[in-house]
Amino acid sequence: MMIPLQKIVYLVIADLKPLIRERKIIVLLLVFPFILNLIFGAMINIYNREASYSTCYLLALPIAIITVALFNCFRRGSQTIVTQRENGILERVLLSPTHPVVIVISKILFLEIVAVMQITVLFTISVFFGFKVSNLPNIVPIILLFTLMLSGFSIFYSNLIKTEDAAEYASMLIIFPLLILGGVWVPLDAMPPIAKTIAKFTPSFYGMDALQLLMYGEGLTKVVVHIIILGILAFLFSFIGMLQFKWEKKRR
């Protein structure tokens, strides 16, 4: 019988294999954040002609990171779990035997690895094209904490969903409000007072605000509240997700 660490590594590799086999998917997965950042940078440049495109690109970086994180960690994470549950994969894994906690941890690590790959490629390409991102030692931990929170959220959310289609479409009803109300796609300054209040109850606001502060040169001491809130959410979502984790196919 494998020790838990070996089993976790085995399950993470099993989740990574489909991505590695499909080269088009892995290329799209890694290059997409950079392309998205270019698009957001161009959109900002349209409304801010006085700023250089390099400045607009850097302003768009937090927007692209939060957007990609929501679609990758939350949407992909919940959809993967629901698909594997519907196909009976999770049940077969548990017959090995494997504790549900091991499966949950492996899913979170899988999503974190993909996030690290995307961050690495995004910043590497940015530097290659001359876009210098400062304060990286402080920015990267915040990104990892935010993606960890979303990974836990995807575990929690997957327990509430019955089918793969529901996981895909219903996740959009969560992602888009988080992007809009959280001040990611729509600046908080352009929102009415009530929307600004609602924004402070969304995790995307704390991820976005923390990244913006850090990219403007602030230190981690300025985002302590953000770190605490994201950390608490990451723990709660992951813990509740583990307690309620469902591996059997749900009856319709």
N, C-alpha and C positions, 0 to 999 in steps of 0.2 A: 504493500500500500504506500502511495506517495505521501510525503509530508506535505502540509498545506502550501508551503512556499513553492515547491516543485509543481504542485497542482495549479496554483495561481499562474505561474509562468506558462505552463502548458495551455491553459485556457486563453491567456492573453495572445499567445502565438496562434492559437486556433482562430481567434477573431481577426488577427492581422493578415492571415493567409489569403482570404478572399480579396483584400485590398491589394496585396502584393501581386497576386495572379493577374488581376485586371489592371494593366499598365495605364490605360486611359483614365481609369478611376483615380489611381494614385496621383497621376500628373495633374488631373483636374482638382483633386483635393488639396494639393500642395500649392498650385499656381493660382487657384481661384481667389484666395485672400488678397494677393498682390493685385490681380486684375480688378477686384472689387474696390480696393483702395485707390487705384488710378481713376476709377469712375467717380467715386465720392469726391476725390480731390478735384476733378474737373468740374463737378457740380458746384463745389464751394468756390472755385475760381470764377465761375460765371457770375456769382453774386458778390464777389470781392475781387474786382479787377486790379485793384491797387496792389494786392499781395502777389508775390511770386508763386509760380506753380509748386515750387519746392515747399514753401510755407503751407500752401493749401493741402498738399499731399500729407504733410505731418499732422495738420489739423484733422484730416480724414482718417488717420490711423486708428484712433480709438473707436470710431464708428465702424470701421471694417472689422476690427478685432472682436467687438461685442456681437456684431451681426453674425460673423462666422462661428463664434463660440455657441451662440444660441442654436443655429442650424446644425452644427456638427455635434456638440455634446448633448444638447437636449433632444433635438429631433432624431438624429441618428442613433443616439443611445437608447431612447425609449422604443424606437422602431425595431432595432436589432433584438432587444429583449423580447418584445411581443412576437416577432417573427419566429425566433428560436423556440418560444413557448408553444406557439401554434403548430410548429413543425415537429414538436415532440423532442427537440434536441436537449432542452433543459432537463426533461424527465430522464433521458438516457444518461446524461452527465451525472445526475444525482444517484443513479444506480451503481456508480463506480466503486465505492460510495464517495460522495462529495457533499460537504455541508453547504447549505444555501449561502452562508456568509462568504465562503470562498468564491462562489460564483459572482456575488455582488462586488467583492473587492476586485476580481479580475475584470469585470466590466468597467469599473471606475478607472482602473489602471490603463485599460485599452483606450478609453476616451482621452485620458491624460497624455498618453504617448502620441496619439494622433494630433492632439493640440500642440504638444511640444514640437512635433515635426512641422506643423503649419507655421508656428511662431518662428522657428529657425529659418525656414525657407523665406518667409515674409521679410524678416529683418535682413537676411543675407542678400536677397534681391534688391531690397531698398538701398542698402549700402553700395551694392554694385552699380546701381543707377545714379548714385550720388546723393541719395536722400539720407542724411545723417541723423540717426535717432539717438538722442542723448538720454541719460538717466536709465539706461537699460537694466543695471543691477537691481533697481527698485521696481521697474515696470514689470519684468518677467514674473516675480513672485505674485504680484497682484493678478496677472493674467492666469497663472496656474491656480490661484485660490478661486477666482471666478469660475474657471472651467471645472474645478472640483465641485463647487456648489451646484453647477448645472448638471454635472454627472450624477450627483446624488439626487437632484430633482428629477432626472430622467428615470432613475430607479423607482422613486416614489410614484411618479406619474404612470409608469408602465403597469403598476399594480391595479390601476383604476381602469385600464383599457382592455377590451376583449379581443379586438382584431387588429391586423396590421394596417388595414385601411383607416380604421378609427385612430390609430396611433399617428398616422401621417397627417390626416386632415384636421383632427382635433388639436394637434400640436400647433398648427398654424394659428388657431384661435387664441393661443397663449403667446406665441412668439411675436406676432405683429403688435398686439397691445403693449408688450414689454418694450419693443423697439420704439414705438411712438410715444407712449406715456412715460417711458423711462428717460426721455430726453436724448435718445440715441439718434433717431432719424429727424426728430423735430427739436430744435434748441429750446431749452427751458424758457429763455427770454421771450420766445414767441408764443408761449402758452399763457392762458388765463390763470389767475391765482389758484383756482380750484384744481386745475391740472397740475400745477407745480406742487400742490400738497399731495395729490395722488402719486406723483412721481417718487416721492420719498418713501412710499410703501412698496416700491418695486426693486428687485435686486439689480436689475439692469442699470438703474440710476446710480447705485453705489459703485458698480464696476466702471461705468462710463466716467463718472465724476472723479474717481480715483486716478484713472489713466490720464485724464486731462490735466489734473493737478501735477502729476508726476512728469508729464511731458512738458509742462511749463517750467520745470526745474525745481519743483517743491520736493521736500524729503518725505520719508515714510511717516514722520511725526505728524504731518498734515492730513494723513489718511488713516489714522488709528481707528477712528469710528467706523470707517468703511471696512477696514480689515476685520474688526470685531463682528460687525453685522454679517458680512459675507462668511466669516468663519462659523458663526452660530448657525446660519442657514445651511451651510455645507454639512455640519454635524447633524442637525435635525433631519434634513432630507435623507441623508445616508442612513442614519440610525433607524428612522421610521421605515424607510425602504427595505432595510434588512429584516426588520421585525415582521413586515407584512408581505415579504417577497413571495410571489406566486410562480411556481414552475409548471403546474399542471395546466393543460389546455382548458380554457373556460368553456363551459357548456352554454350554447346559445338557446 
